[in-house]
């Protein structure tokens, strides 16, 4: 079975449109969906999307269609009901996680660390800070270039 790790990266962006306003980051941003193989190679790129697109919706439009029947992706807890995804287990307000559930989350988290390292690498390039206006095609081209340099 082939596996990868899936995440979205928020790209701060200098657009004036309210569609770009990201409440979480309190700045203008768009997001890109990326998937990384277990050895740290970027194997999937999809976007950009306005911040208002939920990560699971982006997954359904993109990576979910890309995955073969024998492939799975590690993802965060928002994907618990999705097929082909291995999420962490949510902590319930009524009960604590069992030892096995905590171990599961550590195991999944270890794989998720791979993509978080890629996200940190992307942010080091600081290319998202260079853009002003609405030229998303140019931004996409630059992101693909950085993906290739990282790989």
CNS distance restraints for C-alpha pairs under 8 A (distance, minus, plus):
assign (resid   1 and name CA) (resid  70 and name CA) 5.44 0.50 0.50
assign (resid   1 and name CA) (resid  71 and name CA) 5.68 0.50 0.50
assign (resid   1 and name CA) (resid  72 and name CA) 7.49 0.50 0.50
assign (resid   2 and name CA) (resid  70 and name CA) 6.60 0.50 0.50
assign (resid   2 and name CA) (resid  71 and name CA) 4.68 0.50 0.50
assign (resid   2 and name CA) (resid  72 and name CA) 6.42 0.50 0.50
assign (resid   3 and name CA) (resid  37 and name CA) 6.73 0.50 0.50
assign (resid   3 and name CA) (resid  38 and name CA) 6.85 0.50 0.50
assign (resid   3 and name CA) (resid  71 and name CA) 5.57 0.50 0.50
assign (resid   3 and name CA) (resid  72 and name CA) 4.84 0.50 0.50
assign (resid   3 and name CA) (resid  73 and name CA) 5.42 0.50 0.50
assign (resid   3 and name CA) (resid  74 and name CA) 7.43 0.50 0.50
assign (resid   4 and name CA) (resid  35 and name CA) 6.18 0.50 0.50
assign (resid   4 and name CA) (resid  36 and name CA) 5.43 0.50 0.50
assign (resid   4 and name CA) (resid  37 and name CA) 4.48 0.50 0.50
assign (resid   4 and name CA) (resid  38 and name CA) 5.71 0.50 0.50
assign (resid   4 and name CA) (resid  71 and name CA) 7.99 0.50 0.50
assign (resid   4 and name CA) (resid  72 and name CA) 6.53 0.50 0.50
assign (resid   4 and name CA) (resid  73 and name CA) 4.70 0.50 0.50
assign (resid   4 and name CA) (resid  74 and name CA) 6.25 0.50 0.50
assign (resid   5 and name CA) (resid  35 and name CA) 5.34 0.50 0.50
assign (resid   5 and name CA) (resid  36 and name CA) 5.22 0.50 0.50
assign (resid   5 and name CA) (resid  37 and name CA) 6.43 0.50 0.50
assign (resid   5 and name CA) (resid  38 and name CA) 7.09 0.50 0.50
assign (resid   5 and name CA) (resid  73 and name CA) 5.09 0.50 0.50
assign (resid   5 and name CA) (resid  74 and name CA) 4.58 0.50 0.50
assign (resid   5 and name CA) (resid  75 and name CA) 6.21 0.50 0.50
assign (resid   5 and name CA) (resid 111 and name CA) 6.90 0.50 0.50
assign (resid   5 and name CA) (resid 112 and name CA) 6.23 0.50 0.50
assign (resid   5 and name CA) (resid 114 and name CA) 7.63 0.50 0.50
assign (resid   5 and name CA) (resid 115 and name CA) 6.31 0.50 0.50
assign (resid   6 and name CA) (resid  33 and name CA) 7.33 0.50 0.50
assign (resid   6 and name CA) (resid  34 and name CA) 5.91 0.50 0.50
assign (resid   6 and name CA) (resid  35 and name CA) 4.40 0.50 0.50
assign (resid   6 and name CA) (resid  36 and name CA) 6.65 0.50 0.50
assign (resid   6 and name CA) (resid  73 and name CA) 6.01 0.50 0.50
assign (resid   6 and name CA) (resid  74 and name CA) 6.02 0.50 0.50
assign (resid   6 and name CA) (resid  75 and name CA) 5.39 0.50 0.50
assign (resid   6 and name CA) (resid 115 and name CA) 7.31 0.50 0.50
assign (resid   7 and name CA) (resid  33 and name CA) 5.90 0.50 0.50
assign (resid   7 and name CA) (resid  34 and name CA) 5.68 0.50 0.50
assign (resid   7 and name CA) (resid  35 and name CA) 6.49 0.50 0.50
assign (resid   7 and name CA) (resid  55 and name CA) 7.99 0.50 0.50
assign (resid   7 and name CA) (resid  75 and name CA) 6.62 0.50 0.50
assign (resid   7 and name CA) (resid  76 and name CA) 7.92 0.50 0.50
assign (resid   7 and name CA) (resid 115 and name CA) 7.10 0.50 0.50
assign (resid   8 and name CA) (resid  31 and name CA) 6.19 0.50 0.50
assign (resid   8 and name CA) (resid  32 and name CA) 5.39 0.50 0.50
assign (resid   8 and name CA) (resid  33 and name CA) 4.39 0.50 0.50
assign (resid   8 and name CA) (resid  34 and name CA) 6.07 0.50 0.50
assign (resid   8 and name CA) (resid  55 and name CA) 6.72 0.50 0.50
assign (resid   9 and name CA) (resid  31 and name CA) 5.35 0.50 0.50
assign (resid   9 and name CA) (resid  32 and name CA) 5.38 0.50 0.50
assign (resid   9 and name CA) (resid  33 and name CA) 6.57 0.50 0.50
assign (resid   9 and name CA) (resid  34 and name CA) 7.57 0.50 0.50
assign (resid   9 and name CA) (resid 119 and name CA) 6.57 0.50 0.50
assign (resid  10 and name CA) (resid  29 and name CA) 6.20 0.50 0.50
assign (resid  10 and name CA) (resid  30 and name CA) 5.71 0.50 0.50
assign (resid  10 and name CA) (resid  31 and name CA) 4.26 0.50 0.50
assign (resid  10 and name CA) (resid  32 and name CA) 6.64 0.50 0.50
assign (resid  10 and name CA) (resid  51 and name CA) 7.64 0.50 0.50
assign (resid  11 and name CA) (resid  29 and name CA) 5.10 0.50 0.50
assign (resid  11 and name CA) (resid  30 and name CA) 5.16 0.50 0.50
assign (resid  11 and name CA) (resid  31 and name CA) 5.55 0.50 0.50
assign (resid  11 and name CA) (resid  32 and name CA) 7.55 0.50 0.50
assign (resid  11 and name CA) (resid 128 and name CA) 5.82 0.50 0.50
assign (resid  12 and name CA) (resid  27 and name CA) 6.62 0.50 0.50
assign (resid  12 and name CA) (resid  28 and name CA) 5.52 0.50 0.50
assign (resid  12 and name CA) (resid  29 and name CA) 4.03 0.50 0.50
assign (resid  12 and name CA) (resid  30 and name CA) 6.50 0.50 0.50
assign (resid  12 and name CA) (resid 128 and name CA) 5.79 0.50 0.50
assign (resid  12 and name CA) (resid 129 and name CA) 6.67 0.50 0.50
assign (resid  13 and name CA) (resid  20 and name CA) 7.68 0.50 0.50
assign (resid  13 and name CA) (resid  27 and name CA) 7.84 0.50 0.50
assign (resid  13 and name CA) (resid  28 and name CA) 5.19 0.50 0.50
assign (resid  13 and name CA) (resid  29 and name CA) 4.68 0.50 0.50
assign (resid  13 and name CA) (resid  30 and name CA) 6.68 0.50 0.50
assign (resid  13 and name CA) (resid 128 and name CA) 6.07 0.50 0.50
assign (resid  13 and name CA) (resid 129 and name CA) 6.62 0.50 0.50
assign (resid  13 and name CA) (resid 131 and name CA) 6.15 0.50 0.50
assign (resid  13 and name CA) (resid 132 and name CA) 6.65 0.50 0.50
assign (resid  14 and name CA) (resid  28 and name CA) 6.09 0.50 0.50
assign (resid  14 and name CA) (resid  29 and name CA) 7.57 0.50 0.50
assign (resid  14 and name CA) (resid 129 and name CA) 7.60 0.50 0.50
assign (resid  14 and name CA) (resid 131 and name CA) 5.92 0.50 0.50
assign (resid  14 and name CA) (resid 132 and name CA) 4.30 0.50 0.50
assign (resid  14 and name CA) (resid 133 and name CA) 5.95 0.50 0.50
assign (resid  15 and name CA) (resid  20 and name CA) 6.56 0.50 0.50
assign (resid  15 and name CA) (resid  28 and name CA) 6.41 0.50 0.50
assign (resid  15 and name CA) (resid  29 and name CA) 7.93 0.50 0.50
assign (resid  15 and name CA) (resid 132 and name CA) 5.86 0.50 0.50
assign (resid  15 and name CA) (resid 133 and name CA) 4.79 0.50 0.50
assign (resid  15 and name CA) (resid 134 and name CA) 5.85 0.50 0.50
assign (resid  16 and name CA) (resid  20 and name CA) 7.37 0.50 0.50
assign (resid  16 and name CA) (resid  28 and name CA) 7.62 0.50 0.50
assign (resid  16 and name CA) (resid 133 and name CA) 7.17 0.50 0.50
assign (resid  17 and name CA) (resid  21 and name CA) 7.32 0.50 0.50
assign (resid  19 and name CA) (resid  50 and name CA) 6.50 0.50 0.50
assign (resid  19 and name CA) (resid  51 and name CA) 7.45 0.50 0.50
assign (resid  19 and name CA) (resid  52 and name CA) 7.31 0.50 0.50
assign (resid  20 and name CA) (resid  28 and name CA) 4.92 0.50 0.50
assign (resid  20 and name CA) (resid  29 and name CA) 5.26 0.50 0.50
assign (resid  20 and name CA) (resid  30 and name CA) 6.32 0.50 0.50
assign (resid  20 and name CA) (resid  50 and name CA) 5.81 0.50 0.50
assign (resid  20 and name CA) (resid  51 and name CA) 6.18 0.50 0.50
assign (resid  20 and name CA) (resid  52 and name CA) 7.95 0.50 0.50
assign (resid  21 and name CA) (resid  26 and name CA) 7.10 0.50 0.50
assign (resid  21 and name CA) (resid  27 and name CA) 5.88 0.50 0.50
assign (resid  21 and name CA) (resid  28 and name CA) 4.47 0.50 0.50
assign (resid  21 and name CA) (resid  29 and name CA) 6.29 0.50 0.50
assign (resid  21 and name CA) (resid  51 and name CA) 7.13 0.50 0.50
assign (resid  22 and name CA) (resid  26 and name CA) 5.48 0.50 0.50
assign (resid  22 and name CA) (resid  27 and name CA) 5.52 0.50 0.50
assign (resid  22 and name CA) (resid  28 and name CA) 5.62 0.50 0.50
assign (resid  22 and name CA) (resid  29 and name CA) 5.90 0.50 0.50
assign (resid  22 and name CA) (resid  51 and name CA) 5.83 0.50 0.50
assign (resid  22 and name CA) (resid  52 and name CA) 7.69 0.50 0.50
assign (resid  23 and name CA) (resid  27 and name CA) 7.07 0.50 0.50
assign (resid  25 and name CA) (resid  29 and name CA) 7.99 0.50 0.50
assign (resid  29 and name CA) (resid  50 and name CA) 7.12 0.50 0.50
assign (resid  29 and name CA) (resid  51 and name CA) 6.28 0.50 0.50
assign (resid  30 and name CA) (resid  48 and name CA) 6.06 0.50 0.50
assign (resid  30 and name CA) (resid  49 and name CA) 5.46 0.50 0.50
assign (resid  30 and name CA) (resid  50 and name CA) 4.68 0.50 0.50
assign (resid  30 and name CA) (resid  51 and name CA) 5.13 0.50 0.50
assign (resid  31 and name CA) (resid  47 and name CA) 6.83 0.50 0.50
assign (resid  31 and name CA) (resid  48 and name CA) 5.47 0.50 0.50
assign (resid  31 and name CA) (resid  49 and name CA) 5.22 0.50 0.50
assign (resid  31 and name CA) (resid  50 and name CA) 6.35 0.50 0.50
assign (resid  31 and name CA) (resid  51 and name CA) 6.03 0.50 0.50
assign (resid  32 and name CA) (resid  45 and name CA) 7.02 0.50 0.50
assign (resid  32 and name CA) (resid  46 and name CA) 5.80 0.50 0.50
assign (resid  32 and name CA) (resid  47 and name CA) 4.73 0.50 0.50
assign (resid  32 and name CA) (resid  48 and name CA) 4.95 0.50 0.50
assign (resid  32 and name CA) (resid  49 and name CA) 6.36 0.50 0.50
assign (resid  33 and name CA) (resid  44 and name CA) 7.71 0.50 0.50
assign (resid  33 and name CA) (resid  45 and name CA) 5.74 0.50 0.50
assign (resid  33 and name CA) (resid  46 and name CA) 5.02 0.50 0.50
assign (resid  33 and name CA) (resid  47 and name CA) 6.27 0.50 0.50
assign (resid  33 and name CA) (resid  48 and name CA) 7.85 0.50 0.50
assign (resid  33 and name CA) (resid  55 and name CA) 7.90 0.50 0.50
assign (resid  33 and name CA) (resid  58 and name CA) 7.19 0.50 0.50
assign (resid  33 and name CA) (resid  59 and name CA) 7.51 0.50 0.50
assign (resid  34 and name CA) (resid  42 and name CA) 7.04 0.50 0.50
assign (resid  34 and name CA) (resid  43 and name CA) 7.59 0.50 0.50
assign (resid  34 and name CA) (resid  44 and name CA) 5.28 0.50 0.50
assign (resid  34 and name CA) (resid  45 and name CA) 4.64 0.50 0.50
assign (resid  34 and name CA) (resid  46 and name CA) 6.49 0.50 0.50
assign (resid  35 and name CA) (resid  42 and name CA) 5.93 0.50 0.50
assign (resid  35 and name CA) (resid  43 and name CA) 5.72 0.50 0.50
assign (resid  35 and name CA) (resid  44 and name CA) 4.83 0.50 0.50
assign (resid  35 and name CA) (resid  45 and name CA) 6.74 0.50 0.50
assign (resid  35 and name CA) (resid  63 and name CA) 7.84 0.50 0.50
assign (resid  35 and name CA) (resid 115 and name CA) 7.64 0.50 0.50
assign (resid  36 and name CA) (resid  40 and name CA) 5.65 0.50 0.50
assign (resid  36 and name CA) (resid  41 and name CA) 5.31 0.50 0.50
assign (resid  36 and name CA) (resid  42 and name CA) 4.31 0.50 0.50
assign (resid  36 and name CA) (resid  43 and name CA) 5.42 0.50 0.50
assign (resid  36 and name CA) (resid  44 and name CA) 6.90 0.50 0.50
assign (resid  36 and name CA) (resid 114 and name CA) 7.74 0.50 0.50
assign (resid  36 and name CA) (resid 115 and name CA) 6.22 0.50 0.50
assign (resid  37 and name CA) (resid  41 and name CA) 5.25 0.50 0.50
assign (resid  37 and name CA) (resid  42 and name CA) 6.39 0.50 0.50
assign (resid  37 and name CA) (resid  43 and name CA) 6.35 0.50 0.50
assign (resid  38 and name CA) (resid 111 and name CA) 7.16 0.50 0.50
assign (resid  38 and name CA) (resid 114 and name CA) 7.25 0.50 0.50
assign (resid  40 and name CA) (resid 114 and name CA) 6.19 0.50 0.50
assign (resid  40 and name CA) (resid 115 and name CA) 7.22 0.50 0.50
assign (resid  40 and name CA) (resid 118 and name CA) 7.44 0.50 0.50
assign (resid  40 and name CA) (resid 151 and name CA) 8.00 0.50 0.50
assign (resid  41 and name CA) (resid 151 and name CA) 5.58 0.50 0.50
assign (resid  42 and name CA) (resid 147 and name CA) 6.86 0.50 0.50
assign (resid  42 and name CA) (resid 151 and name CA) 6.47 0.50 0.50
assign (resid  44 and name CA) (resid  63 and name CA) 7.40 0.50 0.50
assign (resid  45 and name CA) (resid 144 and name CA) 7.96 0.50 0.50
assign (resid  46 and name CA) (resid  62 and name CA) 6.60 0.50 0.50
assign (resid  46 and name CA) (resid  63 and name CA) 7.95 0.50 0.50
assign (resid  47 and name CA) (resid 140 and name CA) 7.43 0.50 0.50
assign (resid  48 and name CA) (resid 136 and name CA) 7.21 0.50 0.50
assign (resid  48 and name CA) (resid 140 and name CA) 6.73 0.50 0.50
assign (resid  49 and name CA) (resid  53 and name CA) 6.52 0.50 0.50
assign (resid  53 and name CA) (resid  57 and name CA) 6.61 0.50 0.50
assign (resid  53 and name CA) (resid  58 and name CA) 6.67 0.50 0.50
assign (resid  54 and name CA) (resid  58 and name CA) 6.40 0.50 0.50
assign (resid  55 and name CA) (resid  59 and name CA) 6.15 0.50 0.50
assign (resid  56 and name CA) (resid  60 and name CA) 6.23 0.50 0.50
assign (resid  56 and name CA) (resid  78 and name CA) 7.18 0.50 0.50
assign (resid  56 and name CA) (resid  79 and name CA) 6.64 0.50 0.50
assign (resid  57 and name CA) (resid  61 and name CA) 6.34 0.50 0.50
assign (resid  58 and name CA) (resid  62 and name CA) 6.00 0.50 0.50
assign (resid  58 and name CA) (resid  63 and name CA) 7.94 0.50 0.50
assign (resid  59 and name CA) (resid  63 and name CA) 5.23 0.50 0.50
assign (resid  59 and name CA) (resid  64 and name CA) 5.69 0.50 0.50
assign (resid  60 and name CA) (resid  64 and name CA) 5.20 0.50 0.50
assign (resid  60 and name CA) (resid  65 and name CA) 6.97 0.50 0.50
assign (resid  61 and name CA) (resid  65 and name CA) 6.90 0.50 0.50
assign (resid  62 and name CA) (resid  66 and name CA) 6.51 0.50 0.50
assign (resid  63 and name CA) (resid  67 and name CA) 6.12 0.50 0.50
assign (resid  64 and name CA) (resid  84 and name CA) 7.52 0.50 0.50
assign (resid  67 and name CA) (resid  71 and name CA) 5.72 0.50 0.50
assign (resid  67 and name CA) (resid  72 and name CA) 7.11 0.50 0.50
assign (resid  67 and name CA) (resid  84 and name CA) 7.79 0.50 0.50
assign (resid  69 and name CA) (resid  84 and name CA) 7.91 0.50 0.50
assign (resid  71 and name CA) (resid  84 and name CA) 6.64 0.50 0.50
assign (resid  72 and name CA) (resid  84 and name CA) 4.54 0.50 0.50
assign (resid  72 and name CA) (resid  85 and name CA) 5.43 0.50 0.50
assign (resid  72 and name CA) (resid  86 and name CA) 6.91 0.50 0.50
assign (resid  73 and name CA) (resid  84 and name CA) 6.27 0.50 0.50
assign (resid  73 and name CA) (resid  85 and name CA) 4.81 0.50 0.50
assign (resid  73 and name CA) (resid  86 and name CA) 6.00 0.50 0.50
assign (resid  74 and name CA) (resid  85 and name CA) 5.72 0.50 0.50
assign (resid  74 and name CA) (resid  86 and name CA) 4.68 0.50 0.50
assign (resid  74 and name CA) (resid  87 and name CA) 5.89 0.50 0.50
assign (resid  74 and name CA) (resid 108 and name CA) 6.80 0.50 0.50
assign (resid  74 and name CA) (resid 111 and name CA) 7.16 0.50 0.50
assign (resid  74 and name CA) (resid 112 and name CA) 6.78 0.50 0.50
assign (resid  75 and name CA) (resid  79 and name CA) 6.57 0.50 0.50
assign (resid  75 and name CA) (resid  85 and name CA) 6.45 0.50 0.50
assign (resid  75 and name CA) (resid  86 and name CA) 6.11 0.50 0.50
assign (resid  75 and name CA) (resid  87 and name CA) 5.01 0.50 0.50
assign (resid  75 and name CA) (resid  88 and name CA) 7.37 0.50 0.50
assign (resid  75 and name CA) (resid 112 and name CA) 7.07 0.50 0.50
assign (resid  76 and name CA) (resid  87 and name CA) 5.19 0.50 0.50
assign (resid  76 and name CA) (resid  88 and name CA) 5.88 0.50 0.50
assign (resid  77 and name CA) (resid  87 and name CA) 5.17 0.50 0.50
assign (resid  77 and name CA) (resid  88 and name CA) 5.10 0.50 0.50
assign (resid  77 and name CA) (resid  89 and name CA) 6.34 0.50 0.50
assign (resid  77 and name CA) (resid  90 and name CA) 6.21 0.50 0.50
assign (resid  78 and name CA) (resid  87 and name CA) 7.62 0.50 0.50
assign (resid  79 and name CA) (resid  85 and name CA) 6.70 0.50 0.50
assign (resid  79 and name CA) (resid  86 and name CA) 7.82 0.50 0.50
assign (resid  79 and name CA) (resid  87 and name CA) 6.00 0.50 0.50
assign (resid  80 and name CA) (resid  85 and name CA) 7.46 0.50 0.50
assign (resid  80 and name CA) (resid  86 and name CA) 7.46 0.50 0.50
assign (resid  80 and name CA) (resid  87 and name CA) 5.56 0.50 0.50
assign (resid  80 and name CA) (resid  88 and name CA) 7.60 0.50 0.50
assign (resid  80 and name CA) (resid  89 and name CA) 7.63 0.50 0.50
assign (resid  86 and name CA) (resid 108 and name CA) 7.64 0.50 0.50
assign (resid  87 and name CA) (resid 108 and name CA) 7.18 0.50 0.50
assign (resid  88 and name CA) (resid 104 and name CA) 7.16 0.50 0.50
assign (resid  88 and name CA) (resid 105 and name CA) 5.04 0.50 0.50
assign (resid  88 and name CA) (resid 108 and name CA) 6.27 0.50 0.50
assign (resid  88 and name CA) (resid 109 and name CA) 7.50 0.50 0.50
assign (resid  89 and name CA) (resid 101 and name CA) 6.67 0.50 0.50
assign (resid  89 and name CA) (resid 104 and name CA) 7.70 0.50 0.50
assign (resid  89 and name CA) (resid 105 and name CA) 6.36 0.50 0.50
assign (resid  91 and name CA) (resid  95 and name CA) 7.45 0.50 0.50
assign (resid  91 and name CA) (resid  96 and name CA) 6.39 0.50 0.50
assign (resid  91 and name CA) (resid  97 and name CA) 5.98 0.50 0.50
assign (resid  92 and name CA) (resid  96 and name CA) 6.46 0.50 0.50
assign (resid  92 and name CA) (resid  97 and name CA) 7.49 0.50 0.50
assign (resid  97 and name CA) (resid 101 and name CA) 5.66 0.50 0.50
assign (resid  97 and name CA) (resid 102 and name CA) 6.10 0.50 0.50
assign (resid  98 and name CA) (resid 102 and name CA) 6.20 0.50 0.50
assign (resid  99 and name CA) (resid 103 and name CA) 6.15 0.50 0.50
assign (resid 100 and name CA) (resid 104 and name CA) 6.10 0.50 0.50
assign (resid 101 and name CA) (resid 105 and name CA) 6.22 0.50 0.50
assign (resid 102 and name CA) (resid 106 and name CA) 6.29 0.50 0.50
assign (resid 103 and name CA) (resid 107 and name CA) 6.17 0.50 0.50
assign (resid 104 and name CA) (resid 108 and name CA) 6.20 0.50 0.50
assign (resid 105 and name CA) (resid 109 and name CA) 5.76 0.50 0.50
assign (resid 106 and name CA) (resid 110 and name CA) 6.07 0.50 0.50
assign (resid 107 and name CA) (resid 111 and name CA) 6.94 0.50 0.50
assign (resid 108 and name CA) (resid 112 and name CA) 6.29 0.50 0.50
assign (resid 109 and name CA) (resid 113 and name CA) 6.11 0.50 0.50
assign (resid 110 and name CA) (resid 114 and name CA) 7.28 0.50 0.50
assign (resid 111 and name CA) (resid 115 and name CA) 7.57 0.50 0.50
assign (resid 112 and name CA) (resid 116 and name CA) 6.39 0.50 0.50
assign (resid 113 and name CA) (resid 117 and name CA) 6.14 0.50 0.50
assign (resid 114 and name CA) (resid 118 and name CA) 6.61 0.50 0.50
assign (resid 115 and name CA) (resid 119 and name CA) 6.17 0.50 0.50
assign (resid 116 and name CA) (resid 120 and name CA) 6.18 0.50 0.50
assign (resid 117 and name CA) (resid 121 and name CA) 6.18 0.50 0.50
assign (resid 118 and name CA) (resid 122 and name CA) 6.20 0.50 0.50
assign (resid 119 and name CA) (resid 123 and name CA) 6.29 0.50 0.50
assign (resid 120 and name CA) (resid 124 and name CA) 6.31 0.50 0.50
assign (resid 121 and name CA) (resid 125 and name CA) 6.92 0.50 0.50
assign (resid 121 and name CA) (resid 150 and name CA) 7.72 0.50 0.50
assign (resid 122 and name CA) (resid 126 and name CA) 7.24 0.50 0.50
assign (resid 122 and name CA) (resid 146 and name CA) 7.31 0.50 0.50
assign (resid 122 and name CA) (resid 147 and name CA) 7.81 0.50 0.50
assign (resid 123 and name CA) (resid 127 and name CA) 7.71 0.50 0.50
assign (resid 125 and name CA) (resid 146 and name CA) 7.76 0.50 0.50
assign (resid 126 and name CA) (resid 130 and name CA) 7.55 0.50 0.50
assign (resid 127 and name CA) (resid 131 and name CA) 7.60 0.50 0.50
assign (resid 127 and name CA) (resid 142 and name CA) 7.57 0.50 0.50
assign (resid 127 and name CA) (resid 143 and name CA) 7.80 0.50 0.50
assign (resid 128 and name CA) (resid 139 and name CA) 7.60 0.50 0.50
assign (resid 131 and name CA) (resid 135 and name CA) 7.87 0.50 0.50
assign (resid 131 and name CA) (resid 139 and name CA) 7.24 0.50 0.50
assign (resid 135 and name CA) (resid 139 and name CA) 6.45 0.50 0.50
assign (resid 136 and name CA) (resid 140 and name CA) 5.98 0.50 0.50
assign (resid 137 and name CA) (resid 141 and name CA) 6.25 0.50 0.50
assign (resid 138 and name CA) (resid 142 and name CA) 6.28 0.50 0.50
assign (resid 139 and name CA) (resid 143 and name CA) 6.19 0.50 0.50
assign (resid 140 and name CA) (resid 144 and name CA) 6.21 0.50 0.50
assign (resid 141 and name CA) (resid 145 and name CA) 6.27 0.50 0.50
assign (resid 142 and name CA) (resid 146 and name CA) 6.27 0.50 0.50
assign (resid 143 and name CA) (resid 147 and name CA) 6.14 0.50 0.50
assign (resid 144 and name CA) (resid 148 and name CA) 6.24 0.50 0.50
assign (resid 145 and name CA) (resid 149 and name CA) 6.30 0.50 0.50
assign (resid 146 and name CA) (resid 150 and name CA) 6.11 0.50 0.50
assign (resid 147 and name CA) (resid 151 and name CA) 6.19 0.50 0.50
